[in-house]
Amino acid sequence: MKAQSKMKTKAAVKAETTTYVIVRSSQAGVHAGILVSYDRATRHAVLRESRRLWQWYAVGKGTLSHLAVLGHRPQCGITGPAVDSVIADVCEVLTCTPVSRASIEALS
């Protein structure tokens, strides 16, 4: 039983560390990347392969929620990949769909 429990725990950690998200920070702006960790107490998120979204044109109404689900329109300002970004003062974390992730990654 313990072996199964360890396997489930490892699987859960792997799922968390491969989730592509959009993170909104009150001081650092908006970023997209693979969520490595998020600490609710300190409101810090660590992203792998992160990109700063300094401008976006989401499909639909243009909100970050639409961007996370539907992706972006062709004109969008996103920087290239970065190594392990630590984002402070996180106020929103949105899980991206595969369509959204592909549209963000295609721009870098």
ABEGO torsion letter per residue (X at the ends): XAAAAAAAAAAAAAAAAABBBBBBBAAAEBBBEBBABBBAAAGBBBBBGBBBBABBBBBEAGBAAAAAAAEBBABBBBBBBBBGBBBBGBABBBBBBAAAAAAAAAAX
